[in-house]
Amino acid sequence: MTSFARTPTSVSLRVSSYDNFQGIDTSRDARSMETGSDQHFVLLKNCHADWRGQITRDPGATKLAGDFPVRHIDFASSTDPVWVEQDDAGMNLVSLSGARVDAAFTGECSATSTVFGKRVIIACRGSAPYVYQDGAFSQNLSPAMNLILMPDFLSTVSRRLAVAGVPGQETVVHLSRVDNADVMPDDEEPGDTNVLRAGTIDIANLTGNADFITGLGSFENNRLLIFTQDRAITYIIDADIDEWKLDDTTNIQIGCISHNTIHQAGNDVLFCSRSGIHSIKRSQDNGILAYSKTLSEKIADLYTYLVSTVEDPQTITATFDPDKGQYHVFFPTTYGPSRRLTLTLNPERGEEAEPKFSTADFLTARCGAFLGGNLLFGTPGGVYKILKATEEVEGAITPEAEIVFPYFWHGSLTENKDIHSLIIQAIGKGTITLTATRDDGAVFDAMTMEVEGSSDDSLFVDVPLSTQYERPFQHRYLSAQYRLAITGGAGLLRLVGFAVLIRK
């Protein structure tokens, strides 16, 4: 637990402190969430609880390019992103290098992409896919892809391009020839016996119902994840087509809501279902069984609400930032600002890591992509580059963060408390505005403090911070809820601890 300084006083005081913050929890009522240490929140907006239990304001951003709503982003290289933007004519393909295809896709669809053979392949259901390579867009050289398949989903597994979501073939996966995305099964010569040839997998008789494919992903080195609405089927894919087989070591009885939420996170795979965020991982007990694990139980109500704000669940997208261990899920709403839900993990702790959730409306981001330390967000007004936590760039946009604690009782549920003062431990640069609300909903005090501490204060987690802000707070209440708004400044700003000093 964080140590708090005590101001010398003749008044006998006790300290009610809150630290080691754990993110949002919507599974409990705000009046029954007070824990002190390992404290959860009612709301974290444009800020998150990091692996050390500190609340960190989300980093700022600078505009990279574009002026239209961005539907999808991917990287051809860490310095050359490509994206799909939408205007009145349709969906355009754009690259930072200057390449462009106007109205490449004219239908309503959720663009998807994969990188295969150093080429970004971009697909939209019912349209011929495009390929981006060496600074230029072109169409795939496979006649089958352009004229027959026109798929919805793309993935790469075991040196093959896998596509699904083909109109009229909703249970079929088509896999390309080894190392050649321009040769699909319908492009092969009849009777070809080459073991490297393209092939198909039909799961129609494996689901036991009328389910259909909703997404594709890769797991470990040679496993293809075929997601449906209610489950995931795994195939072992080899360069030799005769070695393909159903993987009976997986047991994944949960489906995927959107292909663009499927991402590898270390050795695991993260994805979104109708009910929450899940991971697919290998059992640590025997190393054989692969299974799904639900990560979002404590924000199930919030997640369900965010899904309900999206007109088409297939437009929900996600990206994973391995540098910060964050899985960002974007909910692009038709009306009103889009919302982002962020899951922060501590990969070093493995199974013991406690998932920490936060929300954001910064930039009203609709999608994102990560490669080589670069995190990009697609917004209604172009592509933005997200800065590093301590990075300060002239002209950058800094988010305004909001933190809402649950109601604090400081002990007794029936006796009023005489409050003496408040202490906030914070580092960085910015302005914190605190608002206090009684249990009847009435605001009874508000104050503002300027934070100008050095980031060096947080180098050692067990050393008391020198940057502590104590303010007189002469009030009497049964319980109270505190709300913090963080504005101004740039770069890093962290809330490390919060305490209320009470007269005994």
ZAPALUM-564659 format. One record per residue (C-alpha): residue in three letters; x negated, z, y. Coordinates in steps of 0.2 Angstrom, whole numbers, plus 2048, in hexadecimal, padded with zeros to 3 digits. Example, Ala and Ser with C-alpha at 12.3 -4.5 7.8 and 13.67 -1.06 7.14 Angstrom:
<nodes>
[node 'ALA', [7C2, 827, 7EA]];
[node 'SER', [7BC, 824, 7FB]];
</nodes>
This chain:
<nodes>
[node 'MET', [800, 800, 800]];
[node 'THR', [7FA, 7FC, 811]];
[node 'SER', [7F3, 80A, 81C]];
[node 'PHE', [7FB, 80D, 82D]];
[node 'ALA', [7F4, 816, 83C]];
[node 'ARG', [7FC, 826, 843]];
[node 'THR', [7FD, 828, 855]];
[node 'PRO', [7F9, 83A, 85A]];
[node 'THR', [808, 844, 85E]];
[node 'SER', [80F, 855, 85D]];
[node 'VAL', [81F, 84F, 854]];
[node 'SER', [81F, 851, 841]];
[node 'LEU', [822, 83F, 83A]];
[node 'ARG', [824, 837, 82A]];
[node 'VAL', [820, 824, 827]];
[node 'SER', [82B, 818, 81E]];
[node 'SER', [820, 809, 81B]];
[node 'TYR', [823, 7F7, 814]];
[node 'ASP', [816, 7EC, 80D]];
[node 'ASN', [810, 7E0, 7FF]];
[node 'PHE', [81E, 7D4, 804]];
[node 'GLN', [827, 7CA, 7F6]];
[node 'GLY', [831, 7BD, 7FE]];
[node 'ILE', [844, 7BA, 7FE]];
[node 'ASP', [850, 7C2, 7F2]];
[node 'THR', [862, 7BD, 7F3]];
[node 'SER', [867, 7C5, 7E2]];
[node 'ARG', [86A, 7D6, 7EA]];
[node 'ASP', [874, 7DC, 7F9]];
[node 'ALA', [86A, 7DE, 809]];
[node 'ARG', [86F, 7F1, 809]];
[node 'SER', [867, 7F4, 7F8]];
[node 'MET', [856, 7EB, 7FA]];
[node 'GLU', [84B, 7F8, 802]];
[node 'THR', [83C, 7FC, 7F7]];
[node 'GLY', [82D, 7FF, 803]];
[node 'SER', [81F, 7F8, 7F9]];
[node 'ASP', [823, 7E7, 7F1]];
[node 'GLN', [830, 7E4, 7FF]];
[node 'HIS', [83C, 7D5, 7FE]];
[node 'PHE', [845, 7CC, 80C]];
[node 'VAL', [856, 7C6, 811]];
[node 'LEU', [84E, 7B7, 81A]];
[node 'LEU', [83D, 7AF, 81C]];
[node 'LYS', [83E, 79F, 826]];
[node 'ASN', [82F, 795, 82B]];
[node 'CYS', [824, 7A2, 823]];
[node 'HIS', [81F, 7A8, 812]];
[node 'ALA', [819, 7B7, 808]];
[node 'ASP', [808, 7B2, 802]];
[node 'TRP', [7FF, 7B8, 7F2]];
[node 'ARG', [7F8, 7C7, 7FB]];
[node 'GLY', [809, 7CD, 800]];
[node 'GLN', [807, 7C8, 812]];
[node 'ILE', [814, 7BE, 81C]];
[node 'THR', [80C, 7AF, 823]];
[node 'ARG', [813, 7A3, 830]];
[node 'ASP', [814, 792, 829]];
[node 'PRO', [806, 786, 830]];
[node 'GLY', [809, 77A, 83E]];
[node 'ALA', [80A, 767, 83D]];
[node 'THR', [804, 757, 846]];
[node 'LYS', [80D, 747, 846]];
[node 'LEU', [805, 73A, 83B]];
[node 'ALA', [80F, 72A, 83D]];
[node 'GLY', [821, 723, 83D]];
[node 'ASP', [831, 725, 846]];
[node 'PHE', [83F, 723, 839]];
[node 'PRO', [846, 72F, 82C]];
[node 'VAL', [839, 730, 81D]];
[node 'ARG', [841, 730, 80C]];
[node 'HIS', [831, 731, 801]];
[node 'ILE', [81E, 733, 802]];
[node 'ASP', [80F, 730, 7F7]];
[node 'PHE', [7FD, 72E, 7F8]];
[node 'ALA', [7F3, 71E, 7F4]];
[node 'SER', [7E3, 729, 7F9]];
[node 'SER', [7E1, 739, 802]];
[node 'THR', [7DF, 72F, 812]];
[node 'ASP', [7EC, 721, 80F]];
[node 'PRO', [7FE, 728, 80C]];
[node 'VAL', [80D, 71C, 80A]];
[node 'TRP', [81F, 720, 80D]];
[node 'VAL', [831, 71A, 80C]];
[node 'GLU', [83A, 71B, 81D]];
[node 'GLN', [84C, 716, 820]];
[node 'ASP', [854, 70D, 82F]];
[node 'ASP', [864, 703, 831]];
[node 'ALA', [85D, 6F4, 827]];
[node 'GLY', [858, 6FE, 818]];
[node 'MET', [849, 707, 811]];
[node 'ASN', [838, 701, 817]];
[node 'LEU', [827, 703, 80F]];
[node 'VAL', [819, 709, 81A]];
[node 'SER', [807, 70E, 818]];
[node 'LEU', [7FC, 717, 825]];
[node 'SER', [7F0, 709, 823]];
[node 'GLY', [7FD, 6FE, 82C]];
[node 'ALA', [805, 6F4, 81D]];
[node 'ARG', [818, 6F3, 81E]];
[node 'VAL', [827, 6EB, 814]];
[node 'ASP', [837, 6EB, 81E]];
[node 'ALA', [847, 6EE, 814]];
[node 'ALA', [83E, 6EF, 804]];
[node 'PHE', [84C, 6F8, 7FC]];
[node 'THR', [85E, 6F5, 803]];
[node 'GLY', [868, 6FF, 7F7]];
[node 'GLU', [86C, 712, 7F8]];
[node 'CYS', [85F, 71A, 7EC]];
[node 'SER', [852, 728, 7EC]];
[node 'ALA', [841, 720, 7EC]];
[node 'THR', [835, 726, 7DF]];
[node 'SER', [822, 722, 7DC]];
[node 'THR', [813, 725, 7D1]];
[node 'VAL', [801, 720, 7D2]];
[node 'PHE', [7FB, 715, 7C4]];
[node 'GLY', [7EA, 70D, 7C3]];
[node 'LYS', [7E6, 711, 7D5]];
[node 'ARG', [7F7, 709, 7DB]];
[node 'VAL', [806, 711, 7E2]];
[node 'ILE', [815, 70A, 7D9]];
[node 'ILE', [826, 70E, 7E3]];
[node 'ALA', [837, 70B, 7DB]];
[node 'CYS', [849, 70C, 7E1]];
[node 'ARG', [857, 70A, 7D4]];
[node 'GLY', [85E, 6F9, 7D4]];
[node 'SER', [84F, 6F1, 7DD]];
[node 'ALA', [83F, 6E9, 7D8]];
[node 'PRO', [831, 6F6, 7DA]];
[node 'TYR', [822, 6F4, 7E6]];
[node 'VAL', [810, 6F7, 7E3]];
[node 'TYR', [804, 6FD, 7F1]];
[node 'GLN', [7F1, 6F9, 7EE]];
[node 'ASP', [7E2, 6F6, 7F9]];
[node 'GLY', [7EC, 6F7, 809]];
[node 'ALA', [7FA, 6EB, 805]];
[node 'PHE', [80C, 6EC, 7FD]];
[node 'SER', [811, 6DF, 7EF]];
[node 'GLN', [81D, 6DE, 7E1]];
[node 'ASN', [819, 6E3, 7CF]];
[node 'LEU', [813, 6D4, 7C5]];
[node 'SER', [81F, 6D9, 7B6]];
[node 'PRO', [82E, 6CD, 7B6]];
[node 'ALA', [837, 6DB, 7AC]];
[node 'MET', [835, 6E8, 7B9]];
[node 'ASN', [83B, 6DC, 7C7]];
[node 'LEU', [849, 6D4, 7BF]];
[node 'ILE', [84F, 6DF, 7B0]];
[node 'LEU', [84A, 6F1, 7B2]];
[node 'MET', [84A, 6F5, 7C5]];
[node 'PRO', [848, 707, 7C0]];
[node 'ASP', [84C, 718, 7C9]];
[node 'PHE', [83E, 723, 7C2]];
[node 'LEU', [82B, 720, 7C0]];
[node 'SER', [81E, 72B, 7B8]];
[node 'THR', [80D, 729, 7B0]];
[node 'VAL', [808, 730, 79F]];
[node 'SER', [7FA, 72C, 793]];
[node 'ARG', [7F4, 71C, 79C]];
[node 'ARG', [806, 715, 79D]];
[node 'LEU', [813, 712, 7AA]];
[node 'ALA', [823, 71A, 7A5]];
[node 'VAL', [833, 715, 7AE]];
[node 'ALA', [846, 71A, 7AB]];
[node 'GLY', [856, 71A, 7B4]];
[node 'VAL', [859, 708, 7B0]];
[node 'PRO', [86A, 702, 7B4]];
[node 'GLY', [874, 701, 7A4]];
[node 'GLN', [866, 709, 79A]];
[node 'GLU', [868, 71B, 7A0]];
[node 'THR', [860, 723, 790]];
[node 'VAL', [851, 717, 78E]];
[node 'VAL', [83F, 71A, 794]];
[node 'HIS', [834, 70A, 795]];
[node 'LEU', [822, 70C, 794]];
[node 'SER', [815, 6FF, 799]];
[node 'ARG', [806, 6F8, 78F]];
[node 'VAL', [7F7, 704, 790]];
[node 'ASP', [7EE, 702, 7A1]];
[node 'ASN', [7F9, 6F4, 7A6]];
[node 'ALA', [809, 6F8, 7B1]];
[node 'ASP', [80D, 6E6, 7B2]];
[node 'VAL', [812, 6E4, 7A0]];
[node 'MET', [822, 6ED, 79B]];
[node 'PRO', [82B, 6EC, 78A]];
[node 'ASP', [835, 6DD, 78F]];
[node 'ASP', [825, 6D4, 795]];
[node 'GLU', [81D, 6D5, 784]];
[node 'GLU', [81D, 6C6, 778]];
[node 'PRO', [82A, 6C8, 769]];
[node 'GLY', [821, 6CE, 75A]];
[node 'ASP', [812, 6D5, 762]];
[node 'THR', [809, 6E2, 757]];
[node 'ASN', [7FC, 6E8, 763]];
[node 'VAL', [7FC, 6FB, 763]];
[node 'LEU', [7F9, 6FB, 776]];
[node 'ARG', [809, 6F2, 779]];
[node 'ALA', [817, 6F8, 784]];
[node 'GLY', [826, 701, 77C]];
[node 'THR', [836, 70A, 77F]];
[node 'ILE', [83D, 71B, 77A]];
[node 'ASP', [850, 71E, 779]];
[node 'ILE', [856, 730, 779]];
[node 'ALA', [869, 72B, 777]];
[node 'ASN', [86A, 733, 766]];
[node 'LEU', [85F, 742, 76B]];
[node 'THR', [86B, 74A, 778]];
[node 'GLY', [87A, 74C, 76D]];
[node 'ASN', [885, 747, 77B]];
[node 'ALA', [887, 73B, 789]];
[node 'ASP', [879, 742, 793]];
[node 'PHE', [86D, 736, 79D]];
[node 'ILE', [85B, 736, 7A4]];
[node 'THR', [859, 73E, 7B5]];
[node 'GLY', [846, 73F, 7B6]];
[node 'LEU', [835, 73C, 7AE]];
[node 'GLY', [825, 746, 7AF]];
[node 'SER', [815, 749, 7A5]];
[node 'PHE', [80F, 759, 79D]];
[node 'GLU', [7FE, 75D, 798]];
[node 'ASN', [7F4, 74D, 794]];
[node 'ASN', [7FF, 743, 788]];
[node 'ARG', [811, 749, 789]];
[node 'LEU', [81F, 740, 792]];
[node 'LEU', [82D, 74C, 798]];
[node 'ILE', [83E, 743, 798]];
[node 'PHE', [84B, 74D, 7A2]];
[node 'THR', [85D, 74B, 7A1]];
[node 'GLN', [86B, 755, 7AA]];
[node 'ASP', [86A, 764, 79D]];
[node 'ARG', [85A, 763, 794]];
[node 'ALA', [848, 75B, 792]];
[node 'ILE', [842, 752, 783]];
[node 'THR', [82F, 750, 781]];
[node 'TYR', [826, 742, 779]];
[node 'ILE', [814, 741, 774]];
[node 'ILE', [80D, 730, 77B]];
[node 'ASP', [7FD, 729, 774]];
[node 'ALA', [7F4, 719, 778]];
[node 'ASP', [7F9, 713, 767]];
[node 'ILE', [80C, 710, 767]];
[node 'ASP', [80E, 714, 755]];
[node 'GLU', [808, 726, 759]];
[node 'TRP', [817, 72A, 765]];
[node 'LYS', [821, 738, 75E]];
[node 'LEU', [82E, 745, 764]];
[node 'ASP', [825, 755, 768]];
[node 'ASP', [82E, 763, 75F]];
[node 'THR', [823, 771, 767]];
[node 'THR', [82E, 771, 777]];
[node 'ASN', [83E, 77A, 77A]];
[node 'ILE', [845, 775, 78B]];
[node 'GLN', [857, 778, 78C]];
[node 'ILE', [859, 775, 79F]];
[node 'GLY', [85B, 765, 7A8]];
[node 'CYS', [854, 75D, 7B8]];
[node 'ILE', [85E, 75A, 7C8]];
[node 'SER', [852, 74E, 7D0]];
[node 'HIS', [843, 744, 7CA]];
[node 'ASN', [83A, 747, 7DA]];
[node 'THR', [839, 759, 7D7]];
[node 'ILE', [82E, 758, 7C8]];
[node 'HIS', [81C, 75D, 7CB]];
[node 'GLN', [80D, 763, 7C2]];
[node 'ALA', [807, 774, 7C7]];
[node 'GLY', [7F7, 777, 7BE]];
[node 'ASN', [7FB, 777, 7AC]];
[node 'ASP', [80D, 779, 7AF]];
[node 'VAL', [81B, 76E, 7B5]];
[node 'LEU', [827, 773, 7C2]];
[node 'PHE', [839, 76B, 7C5]];
[node 'CYS', [84A, 76F, 7CC]];
[node 'SER', [85A, 771, 7C2]];
[node 'ARG', [86C, 773, 7C8]];
[node 'SER', [869, 786, 7C7]];
[node 'GLY', [857, 789, 7CD]];
[node 'ILE', [845, 785, 7CC]];
[node 'HIS', [83C, 785, 7BB]];
[node 'SER', [82B, 783, 7B4]];
[node 'ILE', [826, 77B, 7A3]];
[node 'LYS', [817, 784, 79B]];
[node 'ARG', [80E, 787, 78B]];
[node 'SER', [810, 798, 783]];
[node 'GLN', [802, 7A3, 785]];
[node 'ASP', [806, 7AC, 775]];
[node 'ASN', [803, 79E, 769]];
[node 'GLY', [7FE, 78F, 774]];
[node 'ILE', [80A, 784, 76A]];
[node 'LEU', [81B, 786, 771]];
[node 'ALA', [820, 77F, 782]];
[node 'TYR', [82F, 786, 78B]];
[node 'SER', [837, 787, 79B]];
[node 'LYS', [837, 796, 7A7]];
[node 'THR', [843, 79A, 7B5]];
[node 'LEU', [83A, 79F, 7C5]];
[node 'SER', [848, 7A0, 7D1]];
[node 'GLU', [854, 7AE, 7CA]];
[node 'LYS', [853, 7B9, 7DA]];
[node 'ILE', [858, 7AB, 7E6]];
[node 'ALA', [865, 7A2, 7DA]];
[node 'ASP', [873, 7A4, 7E8]];
[node 'LEU', [868, 79C, 7F5]];
[node 'TYR', [862, 78E, 7EA]];
[node 'THR', [874, 78A, 7E5]];
[node 'TYR', [879, 78A, 7F7]];
[node 'LEU', [86B, 77E, 7FC]];
[node 'VAL', [86F, 772, 7EE]];
[node 'SER', [881, 772, 7F5]];
[node 'THR', [87B, 76C, 806]];
[node 'VAL', [874, 75C, 7FE]];
[node 'GLU', [881, 74D, 7FC]];
[node 'ASP', [877, 746, 7ED]];
[node 'PRO', [86C, 752, 7E3]];
[node 'GLN', [860, 743, 7DE]];
[node 'THR', [85A, 743, 7F0]];
[node 'ILE', [853, 755, 7EE]];
[node 'THR', [840, 753, 7EE]];
[node 'ALA', [831, 75F, 7EC]];
[node 'THR', [81E, 75F, 7ED]];
[node 'PHE', [811, 76B, 7E7]];
[node 'ASP', [802, 772, 7F1]];
[node 'PRO', [7F5, 778, 7E5]];
[node 'ASP', [7EA, 77F, 7F3]];
[node 'LYS', [7F7, 78C, 7F8]];
[node 'GLY', [800, 78C, 7E7]];
[node 'GLN', [810, 787, 7F0]];
[node 'TYR', [81F, 77C, 7E9]];
[node 'HIS', [829, 775, 7F8]];
[node 'VAL', [83B, 76F, 7F4]];
[node 'PHE', [844, 765, 801]];
[node 'PHE', [857, 764, 803]];
[node 'PRO', [85A, 755, 80E]];
[node 'THR', [86C, 758, 815]];
[node 'THR', [876, 74A, 81C]];
[node 'TYR', [87D, 754, 82A]];
[node 'GLY', [873, 762, 833]];
[node 'PRO', [860, 767, 831]];
[node 'SER', [858, 765, 820]];
[node 'ARG', [852, 774, 817]];
[node 'ARG', [842, 778, 80D]];
[node 'LEU', [840, 785, 800]];
[node 'THR', [82F, 78B, 7FB]];
[node 'LEU', [829, 793, 7EC]];
[node 'THR', [818, 79C, 7EE]];
[node 'LEU', [80E, 7A0, 7DE]];
[node 'ASN', [7FE, 7A9, 7DA]];
[node 'PRO', [7F6, 79E, 7CD]];
[node 'GLU', [7E8, 7AA, 7C9]];
[node 'ARG', [7F5, 7B7, 7C2]];
[node 'GLY', [7FD, 7AA, 7B7]];
[node 'GLU', [80D, 7B1, 7AE]];
[node 'GLU', [80B, 7C1, 7B8]];
[node 'ALA', [80D, 7B8, 7C9]];
[node 'GLU', [81D, 7BD, 7D2]];
[node 'PRO', [826, 7AE, 7DA]];
[node 'LYS', [828, 7B0, 7EC]];
[node 'PHE', [835, 7A5, 7F6]];
[node 'SER', [837, 7A0, 808]];
[node 'THR', [841, 793, 812]];
[node 'ALA', [83D, 788, 820]];
[node 'ASP', [845, 77C, 82C]];
[node 'PHE', [835, 777, 835]];
[node 'LEU', [835, 764, 839]];
[node 'THR', [845, 763, 82F]];
[node 'ALA', [83A, 75C, 821]];
[node 'ARG', [842, 751, 814]];
[node 'CYS', [834, 74E, 808]];
[node 'GLY', [821, 751, 806]];
[node 'ALA', [811, 74C, 7FC]];
[node 'PHE', [800, 754, 7F9]];
[node 'LEU', [7EF, 74D, 7F5]];
[node 'GLY', [7DD, 753, 7F8]];
[node 'GLY', [7E2, 761, 803]];
[node 'ASN', [7EE, 756, 80E]];
[node 'LEU', [800, 75C, 80E]];
[node 'LEU', [80C, 750, 817]];
[node 'PHE', [81F, 752, 81B]];
[node 'GLY', [82B, 744, 81D]];
[node 'THR', [838, 748, 82B]];
[node 'PRO', [846, 73F, 834]];
[node 'GLY', [839, 73A, 841]];
[node 'GLY', [82A, 734, 837]];
[node 'VAL', [81C, 73C, 82D]];
[node 'TYR', [813, 74C, 832]];
[node 'LYS', [803, 753, 82C]];
[node 'ILE', [803, 766, 828]];
[node 'LEU', [7F5, 76F, 82F]];
[node 'LYS', [7EA, 77C, 826]];
[node 'ALA', [7EF, 78E, 829]];
[node 'THR', [7E1, 792, 836]];
[node 'GLU', [7E1, 781, 83D]];
[node 'GLU', [7E4, 77F, 850]];
[node 'VAL', [7E7, 76D, 856]];
[node 'GLU', [7EB, 768, 868]];
[node 'GLY', [7FD, 762, 868]];
[node 'ALA', [802, 769, 857]];
[node 'ILE', [813, 770, 854]];
[node 'THR', [815, 782, 84F]];
[node 'PRO', [824, 788, 846]];
[node 'GLU', [82E, 797, 84C]];
[node 'ALA', [830, 7A3, 83E]];
[node 'GLU', [83E, 7AF, 83A]];
[node 'ILE', [83D, 7BF, 82F]];
[node 'VAL', [84C, 7C9, 82A]];
[node 'PHE', [849, 7DA, 821]];
[node 'PRO', [857, 7E2, 816]];
[node 'TYR', [85F, 7F2, 81D]];
[node 'PHE', [853, 800, 81D]];
[node 'TRP', [85A, 812, 819]];
[node 'HIS', [849, 81B, 819]];
[node 'GLY', [84E, 827, 80C]];
[node 'SER', [860, 82F, 80D]];
[node 'LEU', [86F, 824, 80B]];
[node 'THR', [87A, 831, 814]];
[node 'GLU', [86F, 839, 822]];
[node 'ASN', [86B, 831, 833]];
[node 'LYS', [858, 82F, 837]];
[node 'ASP', [850, 833, 848]];
[node 'ILE', [844, 825, 84A]];
[node 'HIS', [834, 828, 855]];
[node 'SER', [82B, 817, 855]];
[node 'LEU', [827, 807, 84C]];
[node 'ILE', [817, 7FF, 846]];
[node 'ILE', [813, 7ED, 842]];
[node 'GLN', [803, 7E7, 83A]];
[node 'ALA', [800, 7D5, 83F]];
[node 'ILE', [7F1, 7C9, 842]];
[node 'GLY', [7F0, 7B8, 84A]];
[node 'LYS', [7F7, 7B2, 85A]];
[node 'GLY', [80A, 7B1, 85F]];
[node 'THR', [818, 7BB, 865]];
[node 'ILE', [823, 7C6, 85A]];
[node 'THR', [835, 7CB, 860]];
[node 'LEU', [83D, 7D9, 856]];
[node 'THR', [84F, 7DB, 856]];
[node 'ALA', [857, 7EB, 84E]];
[node 'THR', [869, 7EB, 847]];
[node 'ARG', [873, 7FA, 841]];
[node 'ASP', [87D, 7FA, 831]];
[node 'ASP', [88C, 7F6, 83A]];
[node 'GLY', [884, 7E6, 840]];
[node 'ALA', [881, 7EB, 853]];
[node 'VAL', [871, 7E7, 85B]];
[node 'PHE', [869, 7F7, 862]];
[node 'ASP', [858, 7F2, 868]];
[node 'ALA', [84C, 7E4, 86A]];
[node 'MET', [83A, 7E3, 86F]];
[node 'THR', [82C, 7D6, 870]];
[node 'MET', [819, 7D7, 86D]];
[node 'GLU', [80B, 7CB, 86F]];
[node 'VAL', [7FF, 7CA, 85F]];
[node 'GLU', [7EE, 7C5, 864]];
[node 'GLY', [7E4, 7CC, 855]];
[node 'SER', [7D5, 7C4, 84C]];
[node 'SER', [7D7, 7BC, 83B]];
[node 'ASP', [7C8, 7C7, 835]];
[node 'ASP', [7D4, 7D6, 834]];
[node 'SER', [7DB, 7CF, 823]];
[node 'LEU', [7CB, 7CC, 81A]];
[node 'PHE', [7CC, 7DC, 810]];
[node 'VAL', [7DD, 7E0, 809]];
[node 'ASP', [7D9, 7F3, 807]];
[node 'VAL', [7D2, 7F6, 818]];
[node 'PRO', [7DE, 7FC, 825]];
[node 'LEU', [7E1, 7EF, 833]];
[node 'SER', [7DB, 7F2, 844]];
[node 'THR', [7E9, 7E7, 84B]];
[node 'GLN', [7F8, 7F3, 84B]];
[node 'TYR', [806, 7F3, 857]];
[node 'GLU', [80F, 803, 859]];
[node 'ARG', [81E, 804, 865]];
[node 'PRO', [82A, 813, 86A]];
[node 'PHE', [83B, 811, 861]];
[node 'GLN', [846, 820, 866]];
[node 'HIS', [856, 81D, 85C]];
[node 'ARG', [861, 826, 84F]];
[node 'TYR', [869, 81C, 841]];
[node 'LEU', [86F, 81D, 82F]];
[node 'SER', [867, 80C, 82A]];
[node 'ALA', [861, 7FD, 834]];
[node 'GLN', [85C, 7EB, 831]];
[node 'TYR', [84D, 7E4, 83A]];
[node 'ARG', [84B, 7D1, 83F]];
[node 'LEU', [83A, 7CA, 845]];
[node 'ALA', [839, 7B9, 84E]];
[node 'ILE', [827, 7B2, 84F]];
[node 'THR', [824, 7A5, 85D]];
[node 'GLY', [815, 79E, 867]];
[node 'GLY', [803, 79E, 863]];
[node 'ALA', [7FB, 792, 857]];
[node 'GLY', [7F2, 793, 846]];
[node 'LEU', [7F3, 7A3, 83B]];
[node 'LEU', [7FF, 7B1, 83E]];
[node 'ARG', [802, 7BE, 830]];
[node 'LEU', [80D, 7CD, 82F]];
[node 'VAL', [804, 7D9, 823]];
[node 'GLY', [80F, 7E9, 825]];
[node 'PHE', [81D, 7F1, 82D]];
[node 'ALA', [821, 804, 82F]];
[node 'VAL', [82E, 80F, 837]];
[node 'LEU', [828, 821, 83D]];
[node 'ILE', [836, 82E, 83B]];
[node 'ARG', [838, 83F, 841]];
[node 'LYS', [838, 84C, 833]];
</nodes>
